Amino acid sequence: MNPLQKNIALWLVISLVFVMLYHLFNQPKGAQDSIIYSEFISQVEKGQVSEVTIQGESIQGKFTDGRSFKTYSPKDAGVVALLKDKGVRISAKPLDDSPWYMTLLVSWFPMLFLIGVWIFFMRQMQSGGGKAMSFGKSRARLMTDKTKKVTFEDVAGIDEAKAELEEVIDFLRDPKKFTRLGGRIPKGLLLVGQPGTGKTLLARAIAGEAGVPFLSISGSDFVEMFVGVGASRVRDLFTQGKKHAPCIIFIDEIDAVGRHRGAGLGGGHDEREQTLNQLLVEMDGFESNEGVILVSATNRPDVLDPALLRPGRFDRQVVVPLPDVKGREMILKVHTRNAPLAPDVDFGVIARGTPGFSGADIENLVNEAALYAARRNKDVVDLADFEFAKDKVMMGSERRSMVISDEEKRNTAYHESGHALVAKLLPGSDPIHKVTIIPRGRALGVTQQLPIDEKHTYPKKYLLINISILLGGRAAEELVLHDFTTGAGNDIERATNVARKMVCEWGMSDVMGPLSYGKKEEQVFLGRDFMTHKDYSEQTAQKIDEEISRIVSEAYREAKRLLTEHLETLHKIAAALLEKEVLNTTELDDIIHGGQQQVLAFGPAGAPEAS
């Protein structure tokens, strides 16, 4: 059957349906015989009429044998009297005031509505683009020159990742420079990094620098309630890419569709797997996609399917790390380009005071500083504004309106003094930046430490020191208050977790040895570690518990010993906190040095503390 015959058959079927619908909606209410007026009078006189309905000059009724009739009556006043004499049941209705067009609309509205719906769907099927019946169309957005451009000048602190992508841009601009030595353009680049490190920003910079079409889509855009839609959109996406070649396709959060296959429980059709299979075929299948470069971003590379990560699909995995001190300083300069700054603003100081901050965190820090300066009606943003913003981001907002009793405030002061004094007395600990008993975030008080250098690995001694510092607050409560509060709950939890990792993961226990205990069962359909498989005996589990308890208990005894030896200094720090509410490292040093000059001579190793 040729297309013309198919169209004719379709139109015939549609016409038949409309005829059936017309007859359905316009069925007569019942057969009525039309009779002349004289015959009607004759039948009334013979007693053959049982009931009539008079509506204006129209008469409808029934004979005694059940047949219906209708007739037209002239203005005859005697007809009603005749009907009454013959015992005919009479009902009267007023004239129908509805105009003719309303009657026409009511009778024809269903059919007109169906015709309109049919025309709408036929037009949508013939047209494309994000309308009805185009579920399989890709939702990729084409970046044009009208959109605000982001260039590599807007990206700072991740020079290695930027260099990898700049090479791809150079290849697109001058391919002969690389192909003359037998090289080929990478088919795919996977940007991997923690949230906020600038993966999407890098992709936007590629779009601004490349000078080629740039298609952007999110991984979740492939997932729909309809079966087969994801795979269809992948096909359409790469079809668009081939039309605009050479071009770059960017898929953000690719872990939404690129997770391990075979994780479906109980069998059945897995729509996400079909989408991934189609993506694998399009990236490196029988058909070549010359000139189409796929750039993807994810912060969950551990859950991606191995077939997706192999060379030929993603030739390069570009790690986008957290910025170091120099990187944070450069990011600060980028985000403060349009902000008026005071002369006292030193980006180096701010960068050193924000360890572990991502690019997004630094952007938020700059924004909070600008908002705080504007709130105080300043013309420039100074260092105090950045300091306020840093404390707000790292420790939470101050809750000065919170009503706290004097006893509770005293308990908090001794708790935080315990943390601070233990940190000052133990050599090798991170320097104290600030101690406060002003409620911030969800905490009643905060002791903030800032590391001197960036740490990527942690020695055993450093971890033991941190456990002692965490338990310093509880030790101070026991020594001074002779009681315990719930304020140490989070400290105990963190200390126990560190000790457990030391024993079970990092092999830092002499008793348990350099072994790993507890295999993680990764349930990839959940995207997280669902449970821990116990691959050791009950005797080993008992030893692990004993070793964790020993590490935490020894650290607690060490913290308690230090505070006992320097109890007077603890009282002075707590008194200063109750008076000032906030102590910085200089004020803390003054209290310690002024109260007891020999403080620095103590510590577990017997070495003086390097403040």
Secondary structure, 3 states (H helix, E strand, C coil): CCHHHHHHHHHHHHHHHHHHHHHHHCCCCCCCEECCHHHHHHHHHCCCEEEEEEECCEEEEEECCCCEEEEECCCCCHHHHHHHHCCCEEEEECCCCCCHHHHHHHHHHHHHHHHHHHHHHHHHHHCCCCCCCCCCCCCCEEECCCCCCCCHHHCCCCHHHHHHHHHHHHHHHCCHHHHCCCCCCCCEEEEECCCCCCHHHHHHHHHHHHCCCEEEEEHHHHCCCCCCHHHHHHHHHHHHHHHCCCEEEEEECHHHCCECCCCCCCCCCCHHHHHHHHHHHHHCCCCCCCCEEEEEEECCHHHECHHHHCCCCCCEEEECCCCCHHHHHHHHHHHCCCCCECCCCCHHHHHHCCCCCCHHHHHHHHHHHHHHHHHCCCCCECHHHHHHHHHHHHHCCECCCCCCCHHHHHHHHHHHHHHHHHHHHCCCCCCEEEEECCCECCECCEEEECCCCCCCCCCHHHHHHHHHHHHHHHHHHHHHHCCCCHHHHHHHHHHHHHHHHHHHCCCCCCCCCCCCCCEEEEECCCCEEEEEECCCCHHHHHHHHHHHHHHHHHHHHHHHHHHHHCHHHHHHHHHHHHHHCEEEHHHHHHHHHHHCHHHHHCCCCCCCCCC
